[in-house]
Amino acid sequence: MSPHPTEVKVLRGRVLSFIDEPQAIDDAKSYRYIADGAVVIGDGKIVMIGEFNPRAAAHHEVIDHRPNLIMAGFIDPHIHFPQMQVIGSYAANLLEWLNTYTFVEEQKFGDEAHAQRIASKFFDELIRHGTTTVASYCSVHPQSVDAFFAEAGKRDMLMLGGKVMMDRNAPAALCDTPQASYDDSKRLLETWHGKGRAHYAITPRFAITSSPEQMEMAEALAREYPDIHIQTHVDENLAEVELARELYPNLKDYLGIYERYHLLGPKTLLGHCIHLTHRECEVLAATRSVAVWCPTSNLFIGSGMFDHDRLASHGARIAVATDVGGGTSYSMLRTLDEGYKVLQSRGQRLNPLRSFYMMTLGNARALSLDGRIGSLEPGADADLVVLDARATPQMALRMEAVGSLANELFLLQTCGDDRAVVETYVMGKAMKSALAG
């Protein structure tokens, strides 16, 4: 342990970092675990990890997090920051929920001050829950994107986001035009993408709210900026699927709409993917697009239950996300707890090692950002979370009988929430404790 960058700090604790996707609960080769470990941070980057060495650490700031776990920060690849005040809204189904609550709430983001206030609250909430990167939908208003990325920049957080493109089947105050959606998106992309840690995402909300002419504009953007992320929704709700097919009657299926406009590929994030046909599964896998599973949202809105093993058998890439505000918690722990139950009901298994892989390295790979985030490797950005499996009295009691790392992770996933997050680090800076101050 002999790093030389300026302002070195050493985090001491039990260090866990994934190397690859666990194939079984006893797949010890998929991760690195150090019982008394050190994560050495300098200039916002991870310099090294290894066994804690008191002599080597003597001349540096040491932050002792024992007996807690130190991991890469959580990553949430599908969330809506304008929906903070929609979370927990009662409705019968997706389309009712959108029209009754979401579209009403999102109209407020034409007010720059409101957008800035909610952006600040949004990032506070992420930090409290140990989430260091998200892919977020903003509203149709350019000022919502400005507020999102400006607040992320203040905190030096790696964020993906974009203005939703929507020109029909929504209130007039939330509709742009095909040309305006192109012009606004292009300006915002050129303003924010690559500024600090910002990544812009081309964001046609979903085919129902975009005309063919607007989809052509999204296609034009994707062609001009081939390395940019794309995010949208597909096959979430049966009524939505039926409407999408009515609006695009000459195309094979819902995913075929995005296929027609050349919006699929390795950096395309497709929210939900519940009601996919066999052909759609094949196209998803062939294009290497990402199916983003949102278990709390799917259960809350009653859209259906994600079939993980079916998609995996096709070789599809899969991520997992909160989908706040359809989702009911900002916590990736709570999200994977519900995900576990969904798969249990399907006769499928989700072991805790794979859950924590998905929250970290798995989601980083889904975003094509592994190497920068998602694992504790030298040279990676120092975005970390510190977790306490004894955070509540019931968890502390259960931990008295826990004898393995896998069971500790399962306890965190099953019973943990923001109280289990001791600290969240962004580029090596302690952020959660700063909120309390």
C-alpha positions as a printed Julia matrix, in Angstrom:
437×3 Matrix{Float64}:
   0.0     0.0     0.0
   2.23    2.79   -1.3
   0.19    5.29   -3.32
   1.56    8.74   -4.13
  -1.32   10.98   -5.25
  -2.26   14.05   -3.22
  -4.89   14.0    -0.46
  -4.85   10.26    0.01
  -7.41    8.7     2.31
  -7.8     5.1     3.37
 -11.19    3.52    4.04
 -10.85    0.54    6.37
 -13.49   -2.15    6.63
 -14.68   -5.37    5.08
 -14.24   -4.82    1.35
 -16.43   -6.51   -1.26
 -16.12   -5.99   -5.0
 -17.52   -8.06   -7.86
 -15.34   -9.29  -10.69
 -18.02  -11.07  -12.71
 -21.64  -12.23  -12.51
 -22.04  -14.92   -9.84
 -23.23  -18.21  -11.29
 -24.22  -19.7    -7.92
 -24.37  -18.78   -4.26
 -20.98  -20.43   -3.7
 -19.27  -18.78   -6.69
 -16.38  -17.23   -4.75
 -14.45  -16.54   -7.97
 -17.0   -13.9    -8.97
 -16.02  -11.46   -6.23
 -13.16  -10.27   -4.07
 -13.74  -10.13   -0.32
 -11.19   -8.83    2.19
 -12.1    -9.25    5.87
  -9.85   -6.4     7.04
  -9.44   -4.42    3.89
  -8.38   -1.0     2.73
  -9.66    1.09   -0.14
  -7.06    3.72   -0.94
  -8.44    6.86   -2.59
  -6.59    9.74   -4.19
  -7.82   12.57   -6.4
 -11.31   11.07   -6.54
 -10.07    7.73   -7.87
  -9.45    4.33   -6.35
  -5.69    3.9    -6.14
  -5.71    0.35   -4.82
  -7.5    -2.12   -2.59
  -5.91   -4.73   -0.4
  -5.34   -5.9     3.14
  -5.15   -3.08    5.65
  -1.53   -2.33    6.56
  -1.17   -0.03    9.61
   2.39    0.91    8.76
   1.59    1.86    5.16
  -1.49    3.8     6.24
   0.24    5.67    9.06
   0.84    8.87    7.08
  -2.64    9.07    5.54
  -6.14    9.85    6.77
  -7.72    6.56    7.81
 -11.5     6.31    8.09
 -12.4     3.2    10.04
 -15.71    1.69    8.92
 -15.27   -1.66   10.66
 -17.2    -3.95   10.94
 -19.23   -2.63    8.01
 -19.05   -3.58    4.35
 -17.46   -1.26    1.79
 -18.76   -1.72   -1.77
 -19.11    0.16   -5.01
 -21.97    2.66   -4.95
 -25.36    1.51   -6.15
 -26.45    2.23   -9.74
 -30.07    2.81  -10.8
 -30.56    2.68  -14.6
 -34.22    3.78  -14.78
 -35.76    6.54  -12.67
 -37.86    9.71  -13.18
 -36.64   12.68  -11.16
 -39.77   14.79  -11.9
 -41.9    12.12  -10.2
 -40.7    12.66   -6.63
 -44.1    14.01   -5.61
 -45.94   11.25   -7.48
 -44.52    8.31   -5.52
 -47.23    6.41   -3.65
 -50.15    7.68   -5.79
 -53.2     5.4    -5.94
 -54.38    4.3    -9.4
 -55.73    1.21  -11.12
 -53.15    0.87  -13.89
 -50.31    2.52  -15.79
 -52.3     4.74  -18.14
 -54.61    5.94  -15.36
 -51.59    6.63  -13.16
 -49.89    8.65  -15.9
 -52.93   10.74  -16.74
 -54.16   11.29  -13.17
 -50.89   12.07  -11.43
 -47.71   11.99  -13.46
 -48.61   14.23  -16.35
 -50.15   16.72  -13.91
 -47.02   16.78  -11.76
 -44.6    17.06  -14.66
 -46.26   20.26  -15.9
 -44.77   22.02  -12.85
 -41.29   21.6   -14.31
 -41.86   24.49  -16.68
 -41.03   26.53  -13.57
 -37.26   26.72  -13.3
 -37.31   27.28   -9.53
 -39.47   24.18   -9.01
 -37.17   22.08  -11.2
 -34.15   23.23   -9.21
 -35.79   22.53   -5.86
 -36.84   19.01   -6.83
 -33.43   18.27   -8.36
 -31.77   19.15   -5.06
 -34.19   16.95   -3.1
 -33.7    14.15   -5.63
 -29.94   13.99   -5.22
 -30.24   14.17   -1.44
 -32.5    11.11   -1.57
 -30.14    9.16   -3.81
 -27.22    9.82   -1.49
 -29.23    8.77    1.55
 -29.91    5.44   -0.12
 -26.36    4.8    -1.32
 -27.06    5.41   -5.01
 -24.24    7.2    -6.8
 -25.35    6.96  -10.47
 -28.75    6.91  -12.15
 -30.19    7.1   -15.65
 -33.05    9.55  -15.26
 -35.9    10.79  -17.37
 -36.39   14.54  -17.03
 -39.6    16.29  -18.12
 -40.33   17.72  -21.56
 -39.02   21.1   -20.37
 -35.37   21.91  -21.16
 -35.04   23.65  -17.79
 -35.66   20.32  -16.05
 -32.57   18.9   -17.78
 -30.56   21.97  -16.88
 -31.61   21.63  -13.24
 -30.79   17.91  -13.2
 -27.29   18.17  -14.62
 -26.44   21.39  -12.78
 -27.26   19.76   -9.44
 -25.34   16.62  -10.39
 -22.37   18.81  -11.28
 -22.44   20.55   -7.9
 -22.03   17.14   -6.27
 -19.64   15.74   -8.89
 -21.95   12.77   -9.49
 -21.9    10.63  -12.63
 -25.41   10.9   -14.05
 -27.29   10.06  -17.21
 -30.39   11.99  -18.18
 -32.39   13.52  -20.98
 -35.42   15.59  -21.91
 -38.41   13.41  -22.75
 -39.59   13.75  -26.34
 -43.41   13.58  -26.51
 -45.73   15.2   -29.02
 -49.07   13.38  -28.59
 -51.34   11.57  -26.13
 -50.38   13.91  -23.28
 -51.62   17.3   -22.02
 -50.83   20.18  -24.37
 -48.53   21.71  -21.74
 -46.34   18.59  -21.93
 -46.21   18.23  -25.7
 -43.44   19.52  -27.88
 -43.22   19.09  -31.66
 -40.97   16.79  -33.65
 -38.68   19.65  -34.64
 -38.66   21.26  -31.19
 -37.84   17.92  -29.56
 -34.9    17.53  -31.93
 -33.66   21.1   -31.44
 -34.01   21.05  -27.65
 -32.44   17.61  -27.3
 -29.51   18.51  -29.52
 -28.85   21.76  -27.67
 -29.05   20.06  -24.29
 -26.85   17.21  -25.45
 -24.19   19.59  -26.72
 -24.43   21.68  -23.55
 -24.19   18.88  -21.0
 -22.76   15.67  -22.45
 -19.18   15.28  -21.3
 -19.37   18.28  -18.98
 -17.91   16.96  -15.75
 -19.4    13.48  -15.31
 -22.61   14.13  -17.3
 -23.91   11.69  -19.91
 -26.84   12.74  -22.05
 -29.49   10.18  -23.05
 -31.8    10.58  -26.06
 -35.22   10.06  -24.47
 -38.36    9.41  -26.52
 -40.65    8.73  -23.56
 -42.41    5.82  -25.25
 -43.97    5.12  -28.61
 -47.45    6.07  -27.39
 -46.41    9.7   -26.8
 -44.27   10.07  -29.92
 -45.58   10.38  -33.46
 -43.72    8.72  -36.33
 -42.33   12.14  -37.22
 -40.9    12.54  -33.74
 -39.45    9.03  -33.81
 -37.68   10.08  -36.99
 -36.17   12.99  -35.07
 -34.97   10.62  -32.33
 -33.48    8.44  -35.07
 -31.71   11.48  -36.54
 -30.18   12.3   -33.16
 -29.06    8.72  -32.66
 -27.46    8.72  -36.11
 -25.63   12.02  -35.46
 -24.46   10.95  -31.99
 -23.95    7.18  -32.22
 -22.19    6.86  -28.86
 -24.99    8.49  -26.85
 -27.32    6.48  -24.62
 -30.99    6.06  -25.56
 -33.72    5.38  -23.0
 -37.4     4.59  -23.41
 -40.17    2.19  -22.3
 -41.54   -0.96  -23.89
 -44.03   -3.75  -23.11
 -44.83   -2.58  -19.58
 -48.62   -2.93  -19.49
 -51.03   -4.89  -21.69
 -53.24   -1.87  -22.45
 -50.12    0.12  -23.35
 -48.93   -2.67  -25.66
 -52.31   -2.75  -27.42
 -52.33    1.03  -27.89
 -48.77    1.06  -29.23
 -49.71   -1.54  -31.82
 -52.8     0.46  -32.82
 -50.67    3.58  -33.3
 -48.07    1.72  -35.38
 -50.24   -0.91  -37.14
 -47.75   -1.72  -39.88
 -44.97   -2.83  -37.53
 -44.55   -6.32  -36.12
 -44.74   -5.54  -32.42
 -44.0    -2.88  -29.79
 -40.22   -3.37  -29.79
 -40.43   -3.31  -33.58
 -41.25    0.41  -33.38
 -37.85    1.19  -31.9
 -36.28   -1.3   -34.28
 -37.87    0.49  -37.25
 -36.32    3.79  -36.19
 -32.89    2.29  -35.48
 -33.03    3.09  -31.77
 -31.85   -0.3   -30.5
 -28.26   -1.11  -29.57
 -25.79   -1.67  -26.73
 -26.52    1.73  -25.15
 -30.31    1.47  -25.36
 -32.08    1.12  -22.02
 -35.57   -0.33  -22.35
 -37.69    0.03  -19.26
 -39.82   -2.95  -18.16
 -39.84   -5.55  -20.99
 -42.56   -7.61  -19.29
 -44.85   -8.63  -22.13
 -42.32   -9.44  -24.84
 -43.12  -11.79  -27.7
 -40.63  -14.47  -28.72
 -39.51  -12.31  -31.63
 -38.98   -9.32  -29.34
 -36.79  -11.41  -27.05
 -34.68  -12.41  -30.02
 -34.36   -8.83  -31.27
 -33.5    -7.6   -27.78
 -30.67  -10.09  -27.53
 -29.43   -9.64  -31.1
 -29.16   -5.85  -30.75
 -27.58   -6.12  -27.28
 -30.13   -3.63  -25.99
 -30.75   -3.68  -22.23
 -33.96   -4.9   -20.59
 -34.37   -2.83  -17.43
 -36.4    -4.67  -14.8
 -38.33   -2.46  -12.34
 -39.9    -4.82   -9.78
 -41.43   -2.39   -7.28
 -43.02   -0.36  -10.07
 -44.34   -3.42  -11.89
 -45.94   -4.74   -8.72
 -47.29   -1.37   -7.55
 -48.92   -0.46  -10.87
 -49.95   -4.07  -11.49
 -48.25   -4.28  -14.88
 -47.01   -7.85  -14.53
 -44.03   -9.9   -13.41
 -40.7    -9.84  -15.2
 -39.49  -13.19  -16.58
 -35.76  -13.06  -15.87
 -34.89  -16.6   -16.86
 -36.73  -16.38  -20.17
 -34.74  -13.33  -21.22
 -31.51  -14.79  -19.88
 -32.08  -17.92  -21.95
 -32.12  -15.71  -25.05
 -28.83  -14.14  -24.0
 -30.4   -10.74  -23.33
 -28.69   -8.12  -21.21
 -30.63   -7.35  -18.01
 -30.44   -4.48  -15.53
 -32.55   -3.68  -12.47
 -33.91   -0.3   -11.37
 -36.27    1.52   -9.0
 -38.43    3.39  -11.56
 -39.41    6.01   -8.97
 -42.11    7.36   -8.95
 -43.95    4.3   -10.27
 -41.48    2.44   -8.1
 -42.12    2.77   -4.4
 -38.6     3.16   -3.0
 -35.33    4.89   -3.91
 -33.5     1.99   -2.27
 -31.8    -0.57   -4.47
 -31.95   -2.88   -1.44
 -35.74   -2.63   -1.3
 -35.91   -2.98   -5.08
 -33.95   -6.25   -5.1
 -36.0    -7.52   -2.15
 -39.14   -7.17   -4.27
 -37.28   -8.58   -7.26
 -36.42  -11.67   -5.25
 -40.1   -12.18   -4.42
 -41.17  -11.72   -8.05
 -38.78  -14.43   -9.17
 -39.71  -16.7    -6.27
 -43.33  -16.56   -7.42
 -42.15  -17.57  -10.9
 -40.14  -20.5    -9.59
 -36.89  -18.68  -10.37
 -34.06  -17.98   -7.95
 -32.14  -14.79   -7.28
 -29.31  -15.45   -4.87
 -27.95  -12.51   -2.84
 -24.56  -12.48   -4.57
 -26.26  -11.93   -7.91
 -28.49   -9.23   -6.38
 -25.52   -7.21   -5.2
 -23.7    -7.83   -8.46
 -26.73   -6.4   -10.29
 -26.83   -3.28   -8.1
 -23.16   -2.56   -8.81
 -21.06   -4.1   -11.57
 -24.03   -5.6   -13.4
 -25.77   -2.24  -13.78
 -22.45   -0.58  -14.65
 -22.03   -3.08  -17.47
 -25.61   -2.44  -18.59
 -24.74    1.26  -18.86
 -21.45    0.46  -20.65
 -19.68    2.27  -17.82
 -17.85   -0.63  -16.15
 -14.26    0.31  -15.55
 -15.4     3.71  -14.3
 -18.07    2.69  -11.78
 -19.54   -0.46  -10.3
 -16.44   -2.09   -8.83
 -13.51   -1.26   -6.59
 -10.68   -1.46   -9.09
  -7.59    0.76   -9.36
  -8.35    3.69  -11.64
 -12.11    3.53  -11.14
 -14.04    6.52   -9.82
 -14.23    6.42   -6.04
 -18.03    6.1    -5.75
 -18.7     3.82   -2.79
 -21.27    2.81   -0.23
 -20.74    1.58    3.34
 -23.38   -0.86    4.6
 -24.3    -1.88    8.16
 -26.19   -5.17    8.43
 -26.91   -4.33   12.11
 -28.62   -1.05   11.29
 -31.9    -1.83   13.08
 -32.6    -3.85   16.23
 -34.18   -6.71   14.28
 -31.24   -6.81   11.86
 -28.73   -6.77   14.73
 -30.54   -9.68   16.37
 -30.58  -11.64   13.12
 -26.86  -10.96   12.57
 -26.08  -12.82   15.79
 -26.96  -16.0    13.9
 -25.58  -15.09   10.47
 -22.51  -17.11    9.6
 -21.74  -16.28    5.97
 -21.26  -13.31    3.66
 -24.12  -14.49    1.43
 -26.57  -14.54    4.34
 -25.41  -11.11    5.48
 -26.07   -9.74    1.99
 -29.46  -11.41    1.94
 -30.33   -9.79    5.26
 -29.31   -6.38    3.91
 -31.42   -6.98    0.81
 -34.43   -8.29    2.71
 -34.53   -5.95    5.7
 -32.25   -3.06    4.78
 -33.1     0.42    3.59
 -31.5     3.87    3.88
 -30.76    3.17    7.57
 -28.34    0.44    6.51
 -26.35    2.98    4.46
 -23.71    4.31    6.85
 -21.96    6.48    4.27
 -22.06    7.27    0.58
 -18.87    8.44   -1.11
 -18.79   10.32   -4.41
 -15.36   10.68   -5.99
 -13.95    9.88   -2.56
 -15.95   12.55   -0.74
 -18.26   11.55    2.12
 -21.72   12.77    1.07
 -24.34   11.23    3.35
 -22.82   12.5     6.59
 -22.57   15.94    4.98
 -26.36   15.97    4.5
 -26.84   15.57    8.25
 -24.42   18.42    8.87
